[in-house]
Amino acid sequence: MIVLDTTVLVYAVGGEHQFREPCRRLVAAVDARAIVARTTVEVLQEFVHVRSQRRDRADAVARGRSYLNLFGPLLVSDEANLVDALAIFQSNPTVGMFDALLASVAIATGAPLVSADRGFGSIPGLEHLRPTDETVSALGA
């Protein structure tokens, strides 16, 4: 299993970008059940918010629902994750609190986190994978 960050979801349905095709392949592999991937409520909320800034709300909601069906059951953060996230946030000045919480959830599940955000690479105990062609191929997409 892998955990997906918002960047993967945004690039998979976005415009031309170096990560667009690898992210599309990754999402397609999850849809084909070749890869097991999960994400969180918070990631889907952020995706819908970002998408609604570029497209209309109906499109953002439809994509959000599609991702909910694809990546469910969603991972759930709890109090212990928040405690760990606060420590990550405090000790990593380049990592925001949202990312610290997602990293905490990924660490707790023992799964690698796939994200285009380089900041995740500075978090001890987190296996961070960037969505490059090589990484996506190695994952089986």
MDTraj code that builds the backbone (N, CA, C; nanometers):
import mdtraj as md
import numpy as np

residues = "MET ILE VAL LEU ASP THR THR VAL LEU VAL TYR ALA VAL GLY GLY GLU HIS GLN PHE ARG GLU PRO CYS ARG ARG LEU VAL ALA ALA VAL ASP ALA ARG ALA ILE VAL ALA ARG THR THR VAL GLU VAL LEU GLN GLU PHE VAL HIS VAL ARG SER GLN ARG ARG ASP ARG ALA ASP ALA VAL ALA ARG GLY ARG SER TYR LEU ASN LEU PHE GLY PRO LEU LEU VAL SER ASP GLU ALA ASN LEU VAL ASP ALA LEU ALA ILE PHE GLN SER ASN PRO THR VAL GLY MET PHE ASP ALA LEU LEU ALA SER VAL ALA ILE ALA THR GLY ALA PRO LEU VAL SER ALA ASP ARG GLY PHE GLY SER ILE PRO GLY LEU GLU HIS LEU ARG PRO THR ASP GLU THR VAL SER ALA LEU GLY ALA".split()
xyz = np.array([
    [0.0838, -0.1180, 0.0000],
    [0.0000, 0.0000, 0.0000],
    [0.0881, 0.1241, 0.0000],
    [0.0389, 0.2275, -0.0690],
    [0.1020, 0.3587, -0.0667],
    [-0.0022, 0.4600, -0.0219],
    [0.0462, 0.5722, 0.0283],
    [-0.0403, 0.6830, 0.0674],
    [-0.0162, 0.7958, -0.0319],
    [-0.1242, 0.8580, -0.0780],
    [-0.1124, 0.9650, -0.1769],
    [-0.1399, 1.1016, -0.1159],
    [-0.0573, 1.1967, -0.1543],
    [-0.0737, 1.3368, -0.1170],
    [-0.1598, 1.4068, -0.2223],
    [-0.2071, 1.5230, -0.1878],
    [-0.2902, 1.6038, -0.2770],
    [-0.2222, 1.6294, -0.4108],
    [-0.0905, 1.6485, -0.4106],
    [-0.0217, 1.6819, -0.5355],
    [-0.0440, 1.5761, -0.6427],
    [-0.0459, 1.4503, -0.6039],
    [-0.0670, 1.3422, -0.7012],
    [-0.2054, 1.3549, -0.7642],
    [-0.3057, 1.3814, -0.6827],
    [-0.4429, 1.3918, -0.7323],
    [-0.4596, 1.5133, -0.8228],
    [-0.3990, 1.6247, -0.7842],
    [-0.4087, 1.7474, -0.8638],
    [-0.3388, 1.7298, -0.9981],
    [-0.2162, 1.6783, -0.9974],
    [-0.1433, 1.6612, -1.1229],
    [-0.2099, 1.5597, -1.2148],
    [-0.2736, 1.4592, -1.1599],
    [-0.3374, 1.3556, -1.2420],
    [-0.4495, 1.4109, -1.3288],
    [-0.5135, 1.5169, -1.2859],
    [-0.6239, 1.5751, -1.3638],
    [-0.5923, 1.7174, -1.4096],
    [-0.4671, 1.7581, -1.3946],
    [-0.4292, 1.8948, -1.4265],
    [-0.3726, 1.9113, -1.5658],
    [-0.3225, 2.0307, -1.5895],
    [-0.2625, 2.0654, -1.7173],
    [-0.1223, 2.0094, -1.7305],
    [-0.0571, 2.0498, -1.8367],
    [0.0767, 1.9997, -1.8675],
    [0.1732, 2.0295, -1.7528],
    [0.2433, 1.9271, -1.7094],
    [0.3403, 1.9380, -1.6007],
    [0.4262, 1.8122, -1.6028],
    [0.5471, 1.8216, -1.5514],
    [0.6371, 1.7047, -1.5527],
    [0.5805, 1.5856, -1.4761],
    [0.4927, 1.6104, -1.3788],
    [0.4361, 1.5009, -1.2999],
    [0.2996, 1.4534, -1.3507],
    [0.2451, 1.5196, -1.4519],
    [0.1100, 1.4836, -1.4949],
    [0.0996, 1.3375, -1.5404],
    [0.1817, 1.2965, -1.6325],
    [0.1704, 1.1601, -1.6856],
    [0.2008, 1.0530, -1.5805],
    [0.3075, 1.0679, -1.5011],
    [0.3285, 0.9666, -1.3965],
    [0.2115, 0.9591, -1.2979],
    [0.1544, 1.0739, -1.2632],
    [0.0407, 1.0731, -1.1699],
    [-0.0819, 1.0093, -1.2343],
    [-0.1028, 1.0343, -1.3617],
    [-0.2148, 0.9698, -1.4323],
    [-0.1958, 0.8183, -1.4365],
    [-0.0743, 0.7744, -1.4640],
    [-0.0460, 0.6302, -1.4658],
    [-0.0688, 0.5684, -1.3292],
    [-0.0286, 0.6390, -1.2262],
    [-0.0446, 0.5880, -1.0903],
    [-0.1922, 0.5734, -1.0548],
    [-0.2718, 0.6758, -1.0843],
    [-0.4160, 0.6699, -1.0565],
    [-0.4811, 0.5595, -1.1397],
    [-0.4408, 0.5462, -1.2657],
    [-0.4963, 0.4402, -1.3512],
    [-0.4612, 0.3017, -1.2968],
    [-0.3410, 0.2860, -1.2434],
    [-0.3006, 0.1566, -1.1862],
    [-0.3819, 0.1240, -1.0612],
    [-0.4146, 0.2255, -0.9830],
    [-0.5013, 0.2035, -0.8665],
    [-0.6401, 0.1623, -0.9143],
    [-0.6896, 0.2311, -1.0158],
    [-0.8215, 0.1991, -1.0705],
    [-0.8258, 0.0563, -1.1258],
    [-0.7147, 0.0118, -1.1839],
    [-0.7056, -0.1246, -1.2383],
    [-0.6723, -0.2278, -1.1301],
    [-0.6588, -0.1826, -1.0082],
    [-0.6271, -0.2668, -0.8916],
    [-0.4882, -0.3304, -0.8996],
    [-0.3997, -0.2677, -0.9760],
    [-0.2614, -0.3139, -0.9829],
    [-0.1802, -0.2618, -0.8644],
    [-0.2265, -0.1523, -0.8055],
    [-0.1615, -0.0895, -0.6903],
    [-0.2696, -0.0567, -0.5882],
    [-0.2386, -0.0749, -0.4608],
    [-0.3298, -0.0340, -0.3536],
    [-0.2816, 0.1006, -0.3018],
    [-0.3679, 0.1990, -0.3079],
    [-0.3342, 0.3329, -0.2593],
    [-0.4484, 0.3847, -0.1742],
    [-0.4116, 0.4562, -0.0710],
    [-0.5092, 0.5194, 0.0171],
    [-0.4705, 0.6650, 0.0351],
    [-0.5641, 0.7416, 0.0859],
    [-0.5385, 0.8804, 0.1218],
    [-0.6279, 0.9144, 0.2395],
    [-0.6375, 1.0421, 0.2719],
    [-0.7129, 1.0845, 0.3892],
    [-0.8269, 1.1780, 0.3511],
    [-0.9177, 1.1952, 0.4437],
    [-1.0257, 1.2931, 0.4268],
    [-0.9658, 1.4306, 0.3995],
    [-0.8610, 1.4643, 0.4732],
    [-0.7998, 1.5965, 0.4595],
    [-0.7422, 1.6177, 0.3201],
    [-0.6803, 1.5146, 0.2636],
    [-0.6257, 1.5259, 0.1280],
    [-0.7382, 1.5486, 0.0275],
    [-0.8462, 1.4736, 0.0397],
    [-0.9581, 1.4917, -0.0538],
    [-1.0221, 1.6284, -0.0369],
    [-1.0322, 1.6761, 0.0856],
    [-1.0862, 1.8103, 0.1096],
    [-0.9979, 1.9144, 0.0419],
    [-0.8662, 1.9004, 0.0578],
    [-0.7750, 1.9958, -0.0040],
    [-0.7827, 1.9871, -0.1563],
    [-0.7918, 1.8660, -0.2103],
    [-0.8039, 1.8505, -0.3552],
    [-0.9268, 1.9243, -0.4073],
    [-1.0424, 1.9031, -0.3437],
    [-1.1661, 1.9683, -0.3887],
    [-1.1513, 2.1197, -0.3802],
    [-1.0898, 2.1681, -0.2743],
    [-1.0679, 2.3126, -0.2600],
    [-0.9804, 2.3659, -0.3737],
    [-0.8666, 2.3007, -0.3985],
    [-0.7750, 2.3447, -0.5042],
    [-0.8431, 2.3359, -0.6405],
    [-0.9112, 2.2263, -0.6660],
    [-0.9784, 2.2069, -0.7950],
    [-1.0849, 2.3134, -0.8175],
    [-1.1567, 2.3504, -0.7117],
    [-1.2639, 2.4501, -0.7258],
    [-1.2095, 2.5898, -0.7531],
    [-1.0811, 2.6119, -0.7285],
    [-1.0196, 2.7403, -0.7610],
    [-0.9903, 2.7516, -0.9107],
    [-0.9822, 2.6372, -0.9793],
    [-0.9483, 2.6345, -1.1217],
    [-1.0658, 2.5948, -1.2110],
    [-1.1608, 2.5239, -1.1537],
    [-1.2781, 2.4753, -1.2266],
    [-1.4023, 2.5098, -1.1464],
    [-1.5185, 2.4767, -1.2014],
    [-1.6402, 2.5048, -1.1250],
    [-1.6585, 2.4018, -1.0145],
    [-1.7458, 2.4344, -0.9217],
    [-1.7673, 2.3487, -0.8051],
    [-1.8199, 2.2109, -0.8437],
    [-1.9048, 2.2045, -0.9440],
    [-1.9600, 2.0746, -0.9850],
    [-1.8483, 1.9808, -1.0291],
    [-1.7524, 2.0330, -1.1045],
    [-1.6391, 1.9518, -1.1480],
    [-1.5552, 1.9087, -1.0278],
    [-1.5280, 2.0017, -0.9377],
    [-1.4472, 1.9706, -0.8190],
    [-1.5140, 1.8631, -0.7336],
    [-1.6440, 1.8749, -0.7149],
    [-1.7178, 1.7766, -0.6346],
    [-1.7197, 1.6408, -0.7047],
    [-1.7423, 1.6403, -0.8357],
    [-1.7446, 1.5137, -0.9103],
    [-1.6094, 1.4433, -0.9017],
    [-1.5014, 1.5189, -0.9186],
    [-1.3670, 1.4589, -0.9078],
    [-1.3418, 1.4105, -0.7652],
    [-1.3845, 1.4891, -0.6675],
    [-1.3676, 1.4490, -0.5279],
    [-1.4407, 1.3193, -0.4975],
    [-1.5633, 1.3071, -0.5465],
    [-1.6396, 1.1826, -0.5260],
    [-1.5730, 1.0642, -0.5952],
    [-1.5232, 1.0891, -0.7143],
    [-1.4548, 0.9827, -0.7882],
    [-1.3324, 0.9333, -0.7106],
    [-1.2540, 1.0267, -0.6592],
    [-1.1372, 0.9894, -0.5794],
    [-1.1780, 0.9204, -0.4496],
    [-1.2863, 0.9645, -0.3885],
    [-1.3352, 0.8995, -0.2663],
    [-1.3649, 0.7523, -0.2930],
    [-1.4315, 0.7250, -0.4033],
    [-1.4625, 0.5861, -0.4394],
    [-1.3370, 0.5063, -0.4732],
    [-1.2417, 0.5712, -0.5371],
    [-1.1203, 0.5023, -0.5804],
    [-1.0258, 0.4710, -0.4646],
    [-1.0115, 0.5637, -0.3712],
    [-0.9101, 0.5501, -0.2663],
    [-0.9656, 0.5079, -0.1305],
    [-1.0933, 0.4740, -0.1253],
    [-1.1510, 0.4279, -0.0002],
    [-1.1155, 0.2833, 0.0259],
    [-1.1231, 0.2384, 0.1490],
    [-1.1571, 0.3199, 0.2651],
    [-1.0438, 0.4174, 0.2985],
    [-1.0829, 0.5372, 0.3354],
    [-0.9849, 0.6411, 0.3641],
    [-0.9139, 0.6141, 0.4963],
    [-0.7904, 0.6595, 0.5020],
    [-0.7143, 0.6532, 0.6266],
    [-0.7656, 0.7632, 0.7192],
    [-0.7686, 0.7339, 0.8470],
    [-0.8232, 0.8282, 0.9447],
    [-0.7135, 0.8689, 1.0419],
    [-0.7018, 0.9989, 1.0636],
    [-0.6058, 1.0464, 1.1629],
    [-0.6729, 1.0498, 1.2995],
    [-0.5911, 1.0279, 1.4019],
    [-0.6448, 1.0277, 1.5379],
    [-0.5570, 1.1154, 1.6269],
    [-0.5859, 1.1122, 1.7549],
    [-0.5140, 1.1957, 1.8504],
    [-0.3641, 1.1650, 1.8515],
    [-0.3289, 1.0388, 1.8442],
    [-0.1870, 1.0008, 1.8426],
    [-0.1173, 1.0560, 1.7183],
    [-0.1868, 1.0534, 1.6040],
    [-0.1291, 1.1115, 1.4825],
    [-0.1061, 1.2611, 1.4995],
    [-0.2000, 1.3273, 1.5650],
    [-0.1861, 1.4714, 1.5871],
    [-0.0671, 1.5011, 1.6779],
    [-0.0506, 1.4230, 1.7819],
    [0.0646, 1.4409, 1.8712],
    [0.1945, 1.4257, 1.7922],
    [0.2035, 1.3218, 1.7113],
    [0.3228, 1.3002, 1.6288],
    [0.3403, 1.4120, 1.5264],
    [0.2301, 1.4569, 1.4678],
    [0.2358, 1.5641, 1.3680],
    [0.2872, 1.6941, 1.4291],
    [0.2471, 1.7227, 1.5497],
    [0.2959, 1.8437, 1.6167],
    [0.4473, 1.8380, 1.6356],
    [0.4992, 1.7212, 1.6691],
    [0.6444, 1.7050, 1.6832],
    [0.7140, 1.7207, 1.5479],
    [0.6561, 1.6629, 1.4432],
    [0.7120, 1.6775, 1.3081],
    [0.7120, 1.8240, 1.2678],
    [0.6011, 1.8912, 1.2898],
    [0.5868, 2.0329, 1.2549],
    [0.6898, 2.1176, 1.3292],
    [0.7072, 2.0918, 1.4568],
    [0.7995, 2.1705, 1.5377],
    [0.9442, 2.1520, 1.4937],
    [0.9811, 2.0325, 1.4545],
    [1.1214, 2.0047, 1.4224],
    [1.1571, 2.0200, 1.2746],
    [1.0598, 2.0504, 1.1905],
    [1.0844, 2.0652, 1.0461],
    [1.0257, 2.1969, 0.9973],
    [1.1042, 2.3049, 0.9975],
    [1.0503, 2.4366, 0.9637],
    [0.9982, 2.4506, 0.8204],
    [1.0337, 2.3588, 0.7318],
    [0.9846, 2.3677, 0.5939],
    [0.8569, 2.2877, 0.5715],
    [0.8084, 2.2200, 0.6759],
    [0.6894, 2.1353, 0.6638],
    [0.5717, 2.2034, 0.7327],
    [0.4616, 2.2195, 0.6590],
    [0.3405, 2.2764, 0.7168],
    [0.2672, 2.1743, 0.8023],
    [0.1709, 2.2220, 0.8788],
    [0.0984, 2.1330, 0.9693],
    [0.0155, 2.0298, 0.8935],
    [-0.0465, 2.0697, 0.7827],
    [-0.1230, 1.9743, 0.7017],
    [-0.0333, 1.8582, 0.6592],
    [0.0849, 1.8916, 0.6074],
    [0.1782, 1.7885, 0.5619],
    [0.2315, 1.7059, 0.6784],
    [0.2524, 1.7689, 0.7931],
    [0.2996, 1.6957, 0.9110],
    [0.1974, 1.5902, 0.9530],
    [0.0695, 1.6250, 0.9471],
    [-0.0343, 1.5286, 0.9842],
    [-0.0405, 1.4138, 0.8837],
    [-0.0334, 1.4449, 0.7550],
    [-0.0344, 1.3394, 0.6537],
    [0.0876, 1.2482, 0.6701],
    [0.2030, 1.3066, 0.6959],
    [0.3236, 1.2268, 0.7180],
    [0.3068, 1.1360, 0.8392],
    [0.2481, 1.1882, 0.9448],
    [0.2249, 1.1092, 1.0657],
    [0.1365, 0.9885, 1.0365],
    [0.0323, 1.0093, 0.9589],
    [-0.0581, 0.8990, 0.9229],
    [0.0169, 0.7953, 0.8389],
    [0.0955, 0.8416, 0.7422],
    [0.1716, 0.7482, 0.6578],
    [0.2722, 0.6689, 0.7411],
    [0.3419, 0.7359, 0.8301],
    [0.4389, 0.6671, 0.9164],
    [0.3678, 0.5621, 1.0012],
    [0.2533, 0.5987, 1.0572],
    [0.1788, 0.5057, 1.1432],
    [0.1312, 0.3825, 1.0669],
    [0.1002, 0.3983, 0.9386],
    [0.0553, 0.2835, 0.8595],
    [0.1729, 0.2024, 0.8050],
    [0.2922, 0.2607, 0.8096],
    [0.4096, 0.1924, 0.7561],
    [0.4171, 0.1956, 0.6050],
    [0.3405, 0.2849, 0.5440],
    [0.3350, 0.2919, 0.3978],
    [0.4138, 0.4114, 0.3457],
    [0.4741, 0.3981, 0.2272],
    [0.5399, 0.5128, 0.1655],
    [0.4369, 0.6188, 0.1276],
    [0.4797, 0.7437, 0.1313],
    [0.3951, 0.8559, 0.0913],
    [0.4426, 0.9060, -0.0438],
    [0.3529, 0.9105, -0.1415],
    [0.3861, 0.9611, -0.2743],
    [0.3395, 1.1053, -0.2825],
    [0.4344, 1.1948, -0.3098],
    [0.4046, 1.3374, -0.3188],
    [0.5103, 1.4069, -0.4021],
    [0.4690, 1.5079, -0.4773],
    [0.5629, 1.5903, -0.5518],
    [0.6316, 1.6916, -0.4610],
    [0.5819, 1.7087, -0.3409],
    [0.6347, 1.8060, -0.2455],
    [0.7650, 1.7541, -0.1845],
    [0.8744, 1.8211, -0.2145],
    [1.0062, 1.7796, -0.1653],
    [1.0194, 1.7905, -0.0136],
    [0.9365, 1.8718, 0.0494],
    [0.9448, 1.8907, 0.1937],
    [0.9290, 1.7626, 0.2726],
    [0.8545, 1.6678, 0.2182],
    [0.8354, 1.5405, 0.2879],
    [0.9669, 1.4639, 0.3043],
    [1.0627, 1.4912, 0.2171],
    [1.1906, 1.4216, 0.2233],
    [1.2717, 1.4509, 0.3482],
    [1.2364, 1.5565, 0.4204],
    [1.3119, 1.5942, 0.5406],
    [1.2545, 1.5340, 0.6686],
    [1.1520, 1.4517, 0.6573],
    [1.0850, 1.3978, 0.7757],
    [1.1424, 1.2606, 0.8105],
    [1.2082, 1.2504, 0.9266],
    [1.2641, 1.1210, 0.9680],
    [1.1546, 1.0152, 0.9843],
    [1.1850, 0.8952, 0.9389],
    [1.0912, 0.7845, 0.9537],
    [0.9880, 0.7733, 0.8440],
    [0.9855, 0.8708, 0.7533],
    [0.8884, 0.8694, 0.6433],
    [0.9577, 0.8267, 0.5147],
    [0.9017, 0.7272, 0.4479],
    [0.9506, 0.6908, 0.3147],
    [0.8743, 0.7757, 0.2143],
    [0.9440, 0.8748, 0.1589],
    [0.8828, 0.9686, 0.0647],
    [0.9240, 0.9322, -0.0773],
    [0.8254, 0.9177, -0.1646],
    [0.8494, 0.8877, -0.3055],
    [0.7939, 1.0013, -0.3896],
    [0.8756, 1.0541, -0.4793],
    [0.8259, 1.1559, -0.5717],
    [0.7645, 1.0844, -0.6920],
    [0.6571, 1.1390, -0.7493],
    [0.5872, 1.0708, -0.8587],
    [0.6559, 1.0882, -0.9943],
    [0.7736, 1.0322, -1.0057],
    [0.8466, 1.0361, -1.1324],
    [0.8116, 0.9124, -1.2145],
    [0.8492, 0.9139, -1.3409],
    [0.8264, 0.7963, -1.4260],
    [0.8910, 0.6719, -1.3654],
    [1.0137, 0.6875, -1.3154],
    [1.0867, 0.5741, -1.2593],
    [1.0165, 0.5185, -1.1354],
    [0.9746, 0.6075, -1.0467],
    [0.9076, 0.5647, -0.9235],
    [0.7766, 0.4942, -0.9546],
    [0.6985, 0.5533, -1.0423],
    [0.5678, 0.4965, -1.0767],
    [0.5853, 0.3595, -1.1426],
    [0.6853, 0.3456, -1.2276],
    [0.7126, 0.2151, -1.2891],
    [0.7537, 0.1130, -1.1836],
    [0.8375, 0.1545, -1.0889],
    [0.8819, 0.0635, -0.9830],
    [0.7657, 0.0185, -0.8946],
    [0.6647, 0.1033, -0.8807],
    [0.5467, 0.0679, -0.8012],
    [0.4535, -0.0283, -0.8750],
    [0.4743, -0.0414, -1.0054],
    [0.3921, -0.1341, -1.0829],
    [0.2905, -0.0687, -1.1738],
    [0.3054, 0.0612, -1.1949],
    [0.2103, 0.1319, -1.2833],
    [0.2652, 0.1435, -1.4240],
])
top = md.Topology()
chain = top.add_chain()
for i, resn in enumerate(residues, 1):
    res = top.add_residue(resn, chain, resSeq=i)
    for name in ("N", "CA", "C"):
        top.add_atom(name, md.element.get_by_symbol(name[0]), res)
traj = md.Trajectory(xyz[None], top)
